[in-house]
């Protein structure tokens, strides 16, 4: 997780400084960076931490954060042992993650509830919602088929996270190796069809997070079923992608 990386990076940075401190005992005992270089170093580290914390929506109490940094870097007696500090960080991350998960769940529920009221939206027993944009007349795939598709994927707030049209190359994959919402939705389509799928998190990625897709996100896919392909074509594409 990125927040774990932030903490590890901060710990490594502090450990580096403490290691460079040698036997002098304190950063304040001796300096080998001038004023501007010292400021530049702090600015660089602070900017990196800020960007990482903001990306994960982490907002620590700034004064307490700086006290902890200062105590750690100067080797002062901490408010509590380092092991307890790590436990407190993990507890805070878990609470924040749970809060964000609940928020994402509710966003998906609210969006799908409103979307279900729209004319032309069909709902299946699994909760999958779809609408037909273009109805093709080719064969329908089965769960064991390998399909070639063009698609665009968005979050419910409109954020685009994947687009084969932009890459100018359709995707080829076995239908039984993708998220359940895709496996179900593609089997409703004839080759040549273009559908819009609205996928609840339960038949999407669920509790898994794939940046920029947060955990428990409902997803919107516009999908064009280009073809049903052979294993030979699929393997050839895999080989091409590899090299």
SULNOR-V211715 format. One record per pair of residues at least 4 apart in sequence whose C-alpha atoms are under 8 Angstrom apart, sorted by the first residue. I is the first residue (numbers start at 0). J is the second residue. Records with the same first field share a line. If there is no record, write none. Layout:
# SULNOR-V211715
I=J + J
This chain:
# SULNOR-V211715
0=4
1=5 + 51 + 55
2=6 + 51 + 52 + 55 + 92
3=7
4=8
5=9 + 48 + 51 + 52
6=10
7=11
8=12
9=13 + 48
10=14
11=15
12=16
13=17 + 71 + 72
14=18
15=19
16=20 + 72
17=21 + 72
20=24 + 25 + 26
23=28 + 29
24=28
25=29 + 73 + 74
26=30 + 72 + 73
27=73
32=36 + 37
33=37
34=38
35=39
36=40
37=41
38=42
39=43
40=44
41=45
42=46
43=47
44=48
45=49
46=50
47=51
48=52
49=53
50=54
51=55
52=56 + 57 + 58
53=57 + 58
59=63 + 64
60=64
61=65
62=66
63=67
64=68
65=69
66=70
67=71 + 77
68=72
69=73
70=74 + 75 + 76 + 77
71=75 + 77
77=81
79=83 + 84
80=84
81=85
82=86
83=87
84=88
85=89
86=90
87=91
88=92
89=93
90=94
91=95
92=96
93=97
94=98
95=99
96=100
97=101
98=102
99=103
100=104 + 213 + 214 + 215
101=105
102=106
103=107 + 213 + 214 + 215 + 216 + 217
104=108 + 200 + 215 + 216 + 217
105=109
106=110 + 155 + 216 + 217
107=111 + 155 + 199 + 200 + 215 + 216 + 217
108=112 + 199 + 217
109=113
110=114 + 155
111=115 + 197 + 199
112=116
113=117
114=120
115=120 + 121 + 122 + 128
116=120
119=130 + 131
120=128 + 129 + 130
121=128 + 129 + 130
122=126 + 127 + 128 + 129
123=127 + 128
125=202
126=198 + 199
127=180 + 184 + 196 + 197 + 198 + 199 + 202
128=196 + 197 + 198
129=184 + 194 + 195 + 196 + 197
130=194 + 195 + 196
131=192 + 193 + 194 + 195
132=192 + 193 + 194 + 195
133=191 + 192 + 193 + 194
134=188 + 189 + 191 + 192 + 193
135=188 + 189 + 190 + 191 + 192 + 193
136=189 + 190 + 191 + 192
137=189 + 190 + 191
138=189 + 190
139=186 + 187 + 188 + 189 + 190
140=144 + 145 + 146 + 185 + 186 + 188 + 189 + 227
141=174 + 186
142=174 + 175 + 182 + 186
143=173 + 174 + 175
144=173 + 174 + 175 + 227 + 228
145=171 + 172 + 173 + 174 + 227 + 228 + 229 + 230 + 233
146=171 + 172 + 173 + 174 + 224 + 225 + 226 + 227 + 228
147=169 + 170 + 171 + 172 + 224 + 225 + 226 + 227 + 228
148=169 + 170 + 171 + 222 + 223 + 224 + 225 + 226
149=162 + 163 + 164 + 168 + 169 + 170 + 222 + 223 + 224 + 225
150=161 + 162 + 163 + 164 + 169 + 220 + 221 + 222 + 223
151=159 + 160 + 161 + 162 + 163 + 164 + 220 + 221 + 222
152=159 + 160 + 161 + 162 + 218 + 219 + 220 + 221
153=157 + 158 + 159 + 160 + 161 + 218 + 219 + 220
154=158 + 159 + 160 + 212 + 216 + 217 + 218 + 219
155=217 + 218 + 219
160=211 + 212
162=166
163=167 + 168 + 169 + 170
164=168 + 169
171=233 + 236
172=176 + 177 + 233
173=177
174=181 + 182 + 185
175=182
177=181 + 182
178=182 + 202 + 203 + 204
179=183 + 202 + 203
180=184 + 198 + 199 + 202 + 203
181=185
182=186
183=187
184=188 + 196
185=224
188=192 + 193 + 194 + 224
189=224
190=224 + 225 + 226 + 227
191=223 + 224 + 225 + 226
192=223 + 224 + 225
193=221 + 222 + 223 + 224
194=221 + 222 + 223
195=219 + 220 + 221 + 222
196=218 + 219 + 220 + 221 + 222
197=217 + 218 + 219 + 220
198=202 + 203 + 217 + 218 + 219 + 220
199=203 + 216 + 217 + 218
200=204 + 205 + 206 + 215 + 216 + 217 + 218
201=205 + 215
203=216 + 217 + 218
204=208 + 214 + 215 + 216
205=214 + 215 + 216
206=214 + 215
207=213 + 214 + 215
208=212 + 213 + 214 + 215
209=213 + 214
212=216
228=232 + 233
229=233
230=234
231=235
232=236
233=237
234=238
235=239
236=240
237=241
238=242
